[in-house]
């Protein structure tokens, strides 16, 4: 199963949020990609996610998930990316 969703990233995307996102993504048994109009990265890769966060000019991204937990992963990660509060629970 492959699922795709558009997502708006909160303005406060910092290293702590990137690390929380990766930790959450690692909990799911699926392949997760984040795409912008210029870049596609593995959402479980620290280097890829830091590169993406540093180069974001447009805060709209596409999340793609594929695998057994794809739907649950998409729901959790979409919320995590769009949450602009400092405290994010996973």
N, C-alpha and C positions, 0 to 999 in steps of 0.2 A: 504494500500500500504506500503510495506517495501522496503527501499532502503539501499544499503551498498556501502561504498566507502573507499578505502585506502587513507591515508593522511600522509604527512610528516610534523611533528611539527617543527616549527622554534626553534633554539637553545635558544632564549631569552624568554622562557616561564616563566613568573614571576607571582606574585599574581595579579598585575594590569591586565594582559592579561587574567588570569583565571576569574577574576571578570567580565571583558568585555564579555568573552565567555558565562558565565552563564547568564548575563543580556540579551544577544542576544538570547540564547537558550530559555529563558523564554517567548520570544515574539511569539513563534510558538506553534500552537495547535497540538503538536505531542509528542511522546515519543522518547527520544534521548539517545542512549548509546554510550560510547566510550570504545573500547576494545583494550587491548594489549594482548600479548601472555600469560600474567599471571593474568590480572585483567579486570573486566568489571564494569564500574560505570555509574550512571545516570548523564548525562551531565548538568542537572539542579541542581545538589547537590554540594554545596560549599565544604562540607567535602570530598565527593567522588573525586571531581576534584582536590582538594589540595593533597589528598593522591596519586592520579594518577601522578600529576606533580612532586611530591617529589620522586616517585619511578621509573620514566622513565629512562630506560637504553637504550632502542631502541626507537628512535623517530618516528617510524612508528606505526600508530594506525588505527583502523577500526572504522568508524562512522556508526552507524545504526540508521535509523529514521523510525518511523511508525506512520501514522496518516494523517490527512487532509492536513497539510502543509509540509509533509515529504520532497518533492523535493526541495522546496524553503529553508527549514531549512538546508538541506544537502549542498546546494550550498553556502549559507552564512557562515555556520560554517566551512566548509572545507577551504574557503578562509581565514577566521579569524585565524584558527590554523596554516596555512602555511605562513601567512604574518610575515616577520621578521622585519618590521618597528615598531617603537615605537608608532606611531599614527595609530590606527585602528578605522575606523568608522563603525558603524553598522546601 
